[in-house]
Amino acid sequence: EEVERALAKLAPPRLNGRSSPKCLEGPGGGSLQLRFRSRLSLPLYTGGKVEGEQGAAIHIVLVDSNTAHVVTTGPEASMKLDVVVLEGDFSNEDDEDWTQEEFDSHLVKERPGKRPLLTGDLQVTLKEGVGTLGDLTFTDNSSWIRSRKFRLGLKVASGYCEGIRVREAKTEAFTVKDHRGELYKKHYPPALNDEVWRLEKIGKDGSFHKRLSAEGIFTVEDFLRLVVRDQQKLRNILGSGMSNKMWEALLDHAKTCVLSGKLYVYYTDDSRNSGVVFNNIYELNGLISGEQYFPADSLSDSQKEGQPRTYNPNEPRRKKDDKTVDYVDAFMGRIILSLKIRYLLAVSNIRPGQLDFDAAGLQVSEYEEADLRLSPCF
């Protein structure tokens, strides 16, 4: 009986009636590390789904730090991991090492009387060394802990790879805000039809928001159109209360907006033998001539010339001898740019669009990007 008890102590622990998988250390010993391969979409709100940037899945890998390769074979490549919450000030350096005890000492639990801090799929199973987080939701904000920030962490689940050190994974530190703040959160990236206050540095019902609304700038699309047409006017509307640093952050955020793919062709006459192509925020896409297409980035400065300006009704709209093509903002009735081009332009193989009318002497048609058939000219 004493021998059996001694052997039992030496035997590996059992999990669900089976022996725990025996894991192998890397060549250097203690070289196995869990790592997040995706960044979180921030900020996070209570009750909201934890996602990767732009809604992508959040992936985790098991790597051998000696080779930086993913460990795809062996029992460690298919082990289970626990998803935990850490203090935001735990280990600020990604390459900093820590012990399991240090990691566990920074775990965050729910406040007394509160629901579990993190709910959802609290375990991840690796497959060939790769795993994906499931649905996760925070039930409480992060304002009550010392650092006012959380991190997500991953550690080997109990019963797996016991006796072998696998360094835990952690995300960057982040703030979890109360879900009521989600009503005012910014969008990353913003959509064209988002209200303009969804942009960084524009607070809902704040002074910048009111100034933009007073000038008819209600959406991100309106904002981007004025950026292209008259950036200085937009800067003046916002006023001196917006610093240069705020302005740059606002522009950088606005320019991450994904355009719709809608194109406008501005014709110079009823025969549609000349045209210029723009996207839906009035950026020049190119010039077209017969079966030839001149992309905007292939034109020299002498071929495209001019800055956004206000239309002067006393100046000629077209000078055939100078090959000047004016194009018009069809919705506001103002000329927004003048182009001087060296080539006679023509439109070829374009089927009728959704919008077709005469705007201040120029024919304007609207197309989806896939409907515009042009042959590149190099």
Backbone torsions as a table, in degrees:
resi	resn	phi	psi	omega
1	GLU	NA	-40.8	178.7
2	GLU	-63.8	-38.5	177.7
3	VAL	-63.9	-43.0	179.7
4	GLU	-63.1	-39.8	178.8
5	ARG	-65.8	-38.5	178.9
6	ALA	-65.5	-41.8	178.2
7	LEU	-65.9	-35.8	179.6
8	ALA	-63.0	-37.0	179.0
9	LYS	-66.7	-31.2	-179.0
10	LEU	-83.0	-19.7	-176.4
11	ALA	-70.1	148.6	178.5
12	PRO	-68.5	149.2	179.2
13	PRO	-62.7	153.4	-178.4
14	ARG	-104.1	145.7	-179.7
15	LEU	-129.5	115.5	-177.6
16	ASN	55.5	39.4	175.9
17	GLY	83.1	-0.6	179.7
18	ARG	-122.8	157.4	179.3
19	SER	-66.9	143.3	175.7
20	SER	-63.4	137.7	-179.9
21	PRO	-58.6	139.8	178.7
22	LYS	-90.5	117.6	-177.8
23	CYS	-95.5	154.7	179.9
24	LEU	-112.6	136.9	175.3
25	GLU	-75.6	157.9	175.5
26	GLY	-66.7	172.2	-175.6
27	PRO	-55.4	-34.5	-177.4
28	GLY	-89.8	-3.1	-177.7
29	GLY	76.0	127.9	177.8
30	GLY	64.5	27.1	-174.8
31	SER	-97.5	-2.6	-178.5
32	LEU	-79.3	132.8	-178.3
33	GLN	-138.8	140.2	170.4
34	LEU	-90.6	139.9	-179.4
35	ARG	-141.4	140.4	170.5
36	PHE	-78.8	133.8	177.7
37	ARG	-103.1	-2.8	-178.0
38	SER	-127.8	149.2	174.8
39	ARG	-96.2	152.5	-178.2
40	LEU	-79.6	151.7	171.4
41	SER	-83.5	117.1	-174.9
42	LEU	-116.5	155.6	-1.5
43	PRO	-78.4	166.4	176.6
44	LEU	-103.8	150.4	-179.9
45	TYR	-128.1	148.5	176.5
46	THR	-60.5	137.8	-179.4
47	GLY	83.6	-10.3	-179.8
48	GLY	-93.8	155.3	-178.8
49	LYS	-74.7	136.6	174.5
50	VAL	-78.9	119.8	-176.2
51	GLU	-132.6	165.2	172.2
52	GLY	-81.5	175.4	180.0
53	GLU	-56.9	136.2	-179.4
54	GLN	57.3	31.7	175.3
55	GLY	78.2	9.3	-178.0
56	ALA	-73.3	160.4	175.8
57	ALA	-70.1	156.5	-179.7
58	ILE	-104.6	115.9	-175.3
59	HIS	-104.4	149.5	177.4
60	ILE	-127.5	145.8	177.7
61	VAL	-132.5	153.1	171.9
62	LEU	-103.0	121.0	-176.6
63	VAL	-123.1	155.2	169.9
64	ASP	-94.1	112.2	-174.1
65	SER	-64.7	-18.8	178.3
66	ASN	-72.1	-30.7	-177.4
67	THR	-115.4	-14.9	-175.5
68	ALA	66.1	14.0	178.8
69	HIS	-93.5	149.8	175.5
70	VAL	-71.2	135.0	178.0
71	VAL	-83.0	109.9	-172.7
72	THR	-104.9	-10.6	-177.7
73	THR	-126.8	165.7	-179.4
74	GLY	91.2	163.2	-177.5
75	PRO	-62.2	-28.9	180.0
76	GLU	-66.5	-23.8	-178.6
77	ALA	-76.3	-6.8	179.7
78	SER	-130.5	22.7	-178.4
79	MET	-79.0	167.6	177.7
80	LYS	-97.4	149.5	-178.7
81	LEU	-125.9	146.5	174.1
82	ASP	-96.4	136.7	175.3
83	VAL	-94.3	126.7	-175.7
84	VAL	-132.1	169.5	176.2
85	VAL	-111.6	135.3	-178.9
86	LEU	-117.7	158.8	169.6
87	GLU	-61.6	141.0	-179.0
88	GLY	-65.3	-23.7	-177.9
89	ASP	-92.1	11.5	177.4
90	PHE	-75.7	121.7	171.4
91	SER	47.6	85.2	-176.4
92	ASN	-73.9	-16.2	-178.8
93	GLU	-101.9	129.4	-178.4
94	ASP	-62.6	-34.8	-176.7
95	ASP	-90.7	3.6	178.9
96	GLU	-74.3	137.7	179.4
97	ASP	-93.6	159.7	178.9
98	TRP	-153.1	164.5	177.5
99	THR	-94.7	165.0	176.8
100	GLN	-61.1	-37.3	179.9
101	GLU	-64.9	-40.6	178.1
102	GLU	-64.3	-41.4	178.6
103	PHE	-61.4	-49.9	-177.1
104	ASP	-64.7	-29.3	-178.7
105	SER	-71.4	-13.2	179.9
106	HIS	-105.9	10.4	176.5
107	LEU	-67.7	144.9	179.9
108	VAL	-114.1	129.1	175.6
109	LYS	-108.0	171.6	-179.7
110	GLU	-67.3	157.2	175.2
111	ARG	-69.2	152.8	179.2
112	PRO	-54.6	132.5	178.8
113	GLY	81.3	0.3	-179.3
114	LYS	-100.9	164.2	174.5
115	ARG	-68.7	163.5	174.8
116	PRO	-51.1	135.3	-174.0
117	LEU	-59.5	-40.4	-179.1
118	LEU	-122.4	127.7	-179.5
119	THR	-122.7	160.4	179.2
120	GLY	118.2	-144.1	-178.4
121	ASP	-83.8	95.6	-172.7
122	LEU	-91.7	9.8	173.1
123	GLN	-133.7	148.8	177.4
124	VAL	-127.5	134.3	176.1
125	THR	-105.8	123.7	178.0
126	LEU	-74.5	146.0	172.9
127	LYS	-131.5	113.7	-175.4
128	GLU	53.5	39.3	174.3
129	GLY	82.8	5.9	-178.1
130	VAL	-126.8	138.2	177.7
131	GLY	-137.7	165.7	-179.2
132	THR	-134.4	131.8	177.3
133	LEU	-65.7	142.3	174.8
134	GLY	-89.7	-156.7	-180.0
135	ASP	-72.7	126.7	179.2
136	LEU	-134.0	143.0	-179.2
137	THR	-142.9	133.5	172.4
138	PHE	-86.1	137.8	179.6
139	THR	-101.1	-9.0	-177.5
140	ASP	-140.1	152.3	178.4
141	ASN	-78.8	175.6	-175.4
142	SER	-103.4	10.0	-173.9
143	SER	-72.4	-15.6	-172.3
144	TRP	-93.1	-7.1	-179.9
145	ILE	-98.6	166.7	-171.4
146	ARG	-54.1	-49.7	-176.1
147	SER	-83.8	-12.0	-175.9
148	ARG	62.7	17.4	177.7
149	LYS	-140.8	154.0	175.0
150	PHE	-112.3	168.1	162.8
151	ARG	-133.8	150.2	166.9
152	LEU	-88.7	142.3	178.0
153	GLY	-131.2	160.1	176.5
154	LEU	-132.7	133.4	178.4
155	LYS	-137.1	156.9	179.1
156	VAL	-63.9	131.7	180.0
157	ALA	-68.3	154.1	-179.9
158	SER	-58.8	135.9	178.1
159	GLY	94.7	-2.8	-179.9
160	TYR	-115.1	133.2	174.7
161	CYS	51.0	42.3	-179.9
162	GLU	-67.5	140.0	-178.3
163	GLY	86.8	-6.6	179.2
164	ILE	-113.4	130.5	-179.6
165	ARG	-82.2	118.3	172.9
166	VAL	-119.7	112.8	-176.3
167	ARG	-65.7	135.4	-176.7
168	GLU	-70.8	162.7	176.9
169	ALA	-105.5	154.8	175.9
170	LYS	-146.9	150.7	175.4
171	THR	-90.5	178.2	169.6
172	GLU	-66.9	159.5	177.5
173	ALA	-72.6	143.5	-178.5
174	PHE	-147.9	159.5	177.3
175	THR	-98.4	138.3	171.1
176	VAL	-109.0	120.1	-177.9
177	LYS	-101.0	159.0	177.0
178	ASP	-64.6	144.7	-174.0
179	HIS	-60.6	-21.2	178.1
180	ARG	-62.4	-27.2	177.7
181	GLY	-72.2	-15.0	-178.6
182	GLU	-65.3	-25.3	178.6
183	LEU	-62.4	-22.8	-176.4
184	TYR	-114.2	10.1	-172.7
185	LYS	-74.6	154.4	177.5
186	LYS	-80.9	157.2	179.1
187	HIS	-105.9	137.2	-179.3
188	TYR	-129.2	105.1	-4.5
189	PRO	-82.0	162.1	176.2
190	PRO	-72.3	154.5	176.4
191	ALA	-99.2	155.9	-178.8
192	LEU	-57.5	-37.5	-176.7
193	ASN	-91.8	6.3	173.9
194	ASP	-65.0	146.5	172.2
195	GLU	-64.1	148.7	-170.0
196	VAL	-63.4	-24.1	-179.9
197	TRP	-72.5	-6.1	173.6
198	ARG	-72.6	-9.8	177.4
199	LEU	-81.6	149.9	176.9
200	GLU	-59.3	144.0	176.9
201	LYS	75.9	-0.4	175.9
202	ILE	-111.6	102.5	-179.2
203	GLY	-81.6	141.5	179.5
204	LYS	-60.9	127.1	-179.8
205	ASP	64.6	13.3	176.0
206	GLY	-82.5	-179.1	-175.1
207	SER	-63.7	-40.8	179.2
208	PHE	-65.3	-41.7	178.7
209	HIS	-60.4	-44.1	-178.7
210	LYS	-66.5	-39.1	179.2
211	ARG	-64.9	-42.8	178.8
212	LEU	-65.1	-43.1	-179.7
213	SER	-62.0	-38.2	-180.0
214	ALA	-64.1	-22.7	178.9
215	GLU	-99.7	11.7	178.0
216	GLY	79.3	18.5	179.3
217	ILE	-102.4	96.9	-173.5
218	PHE	-107.3	-26.7	-174.8
219	THR	-122.1	169.1	175.6
220	VAL	-62.0	-36.6	177.7
221	GLU	-62.6	-44.0	176.7
222	ASP	-57.8	-43.2	-178.6
223	PHE	-62.0	-47.9	-177.5
224	LEU	-66.4	-34.6	178.3
225	ARG	-63.2	-40.0	179.4
226	LEU	-74.0	-29.3	173.7
227	VAL	-58.4	-42.8	-178.6
228	VAL	-74.2	-42.0	-173.7
229	ARG	-76.8	-45.3	-173.6
230	ASP	-157.9	81.0	-175.5
231	GLN	-63.6	-36.7	-179.7
232	GLN	-65.9	-37.2	176.9
233	LYS	-62.1	-42.8	178.5
234	LEU	-62.1	-41.4	178.3
235	ARG	-62.0	-39.6	179.7
236	ASN	-68.0	-35.8	178.3
237	ILE	-61.2	-42.3	-178.6
238	LEU	-71.9	-28.2	173.2
239	GLY	81.8	-179.5	-175.3
240	SER	-72.5	-12.8	178.6
241	GLY	-67.9	-16.2	176.8
242	MET	-99.3	113.9	-179.3
243	SER	-71.3	166.3	178.0
244	ASN	-60.7	-37.7	179.4
245	LYS	-65.4	-42.0	177.3
246	MET	-64.6	-41.4	-179.8
247	TRP	-61.1	-44.5	179.3
248	GLU	-64.1	-41.1	178.8
249	ALA	-64.7	-39.2	178.4
250	LEU	-63.5	-47.1	179.8
251	LEU	-64.0	-44.1	-179.3
252	ASP	-59.4	-41.6	179.7
253	HIS	-67.9	-45.4	-178.6
254	ALA	-60.4	-36.5	-175.8
255	LYS	-76.4	-6.3	173.5
256	THR	-82.2	-5.5	179.8
257	CYS	-61.4	135.1	178.2
258	VAL	-86.1	122.4	-178.2
259	LEU	-74.4	161.3	-171.0
260	SER	-81.1	-14.9	-175.5
261	GLY	88.1	1.8	178.7
262	LYS	-79.0	137.2	-179.1
263	LEU	-123.2	151.3	175.2
264	TYR	-120.8	133.7	174.8
265	VAL	-110.1	122.7	179.5
266	TYR	-102.4	114.9	-177.7
267	TYR	-92.3	148.9	-178.2
268	THR	-90.9	-15.8	178.7
269	ASP	-159.9	174.6	-176.3
270	ASP	-63.9	-25.3	-178.4
271	SER	-75.1	-11.2	-179.0
272	ARG	56.0	38.9	178.7
273	ASN	-93.4	-1.1	177.7
274	SER	-143.0	139.5	-179.8
275	GLY	-161.5	155.9	177.0
276	VAL	-128.3	141.0	-173.9
277	VAL	-110.5	132.9	177.6
278	PHE	-131.4	156.1	171.9
279	ASN	-86.3	-175.3	-171.1
280	ASN	-79.1	-0.7	171.3
281	ILE	-113.3	19.4	172.5
282	TYR	74.9	19.3	172.1
283	GLU	-80.9	139.4	179.7
284	LEU	-68.8	124.8	176.4
285	ASN	-95.4	-33.5	179.5
286	GLY	163.4	177.9	176.7
287	LEU	-117.1	146.9	-177.4
288	ILE	-127.0	142.1	-176.7
289	SER	-145.2	108.4	-179.3
290	GLY	59.0	-123.2	177.2
291	GLU	-96.6	14.2	-179.4
292	GLN	-108.9	144.9	179.5
293	TYR	-126.2	131.2	179.2
294	PHE	-110.8	97.5	179.2
295	PRO	-59.9	150.7	-177.5
296	ALA	-57.2	-38.4	-176.8
297	ASP	-76.2	-5.4	177.8
298	SER	-97.3	-6.2	-177.9
299	LEU	-85.8	141.2	176.7
300	SER	-81.1	168.1	179.5
301	ASP	-61.6	-29.9	179.1
302	SER	-74.9	-18.8	179.3
303	GLN	-88.1	-30.7	175.9
304	LYS	-126.1	124.1	-171.9
305	GLU	-143.7	146.2	174.8
306	GLY	124.0	160.4	176.9
307	GLN	-127.9	157.8	176.6
308	PRO	-54.1	134.8	-178.5
309	ARG	-152.1	168.1	177.5
310	THR	-86.8	141.1	-176.7
311	TYR	-68.5	131.4	174.7
312	ASN	-104.1	111.3	-174.5
313	PRO	-65.6	-14.9	-177.5
314	ASN	-88.2	-10.3	-179.2
315	GLU	-93.2	148.2	-179.0
316	PRO	-65.1	143.0	-179.3
317	ARG	-79.1	-32.4	-177.9
318	ARG	-143.0	139.5	173.3
319	LYS	-125.1	104.4	-174.6
320	LYS	-62.8	-36.1	-178.1
321	ASP	-70.1	-25.7	180.0
322	ASP	-95.6	-2.8	-179.7
323	LYS	53.1	41.0	177.2
324	THR	-90.8	131.3	177.0
325	VAL	-115.5	116.6	174.4
326	ASP	-94.0	142.0	174.1
327	TYR	-126.9	150.3	-165.5
328	VAL	-116.6	141.6	168.4
329	ASP	-71.7	106.0	-170.9
330	ALA	-65.3	-22.8	-174.5
331	PHE	-95.4	-21.7	-177.4
332	MET	-116.1	-2.7	174.2
333	GLY	65.0	30.6	-179.3
334	ARG	-127.1	140.1	174.5
335	ILE	-73.5	127.3	-174.9
336	ILE	-106.7	-10.3	-179.9
337	LEU	-167.3	152.0	171.6
338	SER	-117.0	138.2	178.8
339	LEU	-118.1	135.5	170.6
340	LYS	-109.6	119.0	-176.3
341	ILE	-124.3	154.7	-177.7
342	ARG	-93.0	-11.7	-171.1
343	TYR	-114.6	148.6	167.3
344	LEU	-74.5	135.1	-173.3
345	LEU	-112.5	148.0	176.9
346	ALA	-147.9	153.4	179.5
347	VAL	-103.2	135.9	-178.4
348	SER	-133.0	139.0	172.9
349	ASN	58.6	43.4	175.9
350	ILE	-113.0	121.9	-178.8
351	ARG	-84.2	161.5	-176.7
352	PRO	-55.7	139.8	-179.5
353	GLY	-95.9	-173.3	-177.7
354	GLN	-79.4	-26.3	-175.0
355	LEU	-128.2	127.6	-176.6
356	ASP	-149.9	108.0	179.8
357	PHE	-157.6	167.6	179.5
358	ASP	-90.3	125.1	179.0
359	ALA	-120.8	105.7	178.2
360	ALA	51.7	42.2	176.6
361	GLY	91.5	-5.1	179.1
362	LEU	-115.9	139.4	176.5
363	GLN	-82.1	133.2	-178.1
364	VAL	-122.6	130.5	176.1
365	SER	-130.5	148.7	-178.5
366	GLU	-112.4	136.6	-177.8
367	TYR	-137.2	154.8	164.0
368	GLU	-82.4	151.1	-173.7
369	GLU	-56.2	-37.9	-177.8
370	ALA	-70.0	-16.8	-178.1
371	ASP	-86.0	-10.0	-176.6
372	LEU	-93.9	109.8	-176.1
373	ARG	-104.3	109.8	-178.0
374	LEU	-132.6	145.8	175.9
375	SER	-96.3	126.6	-178.9
376	PRO	-61.5	146.4	175.6
377	CYS	-119.2	123.5	-178.3
378	PHE	-122.2	NA	NA
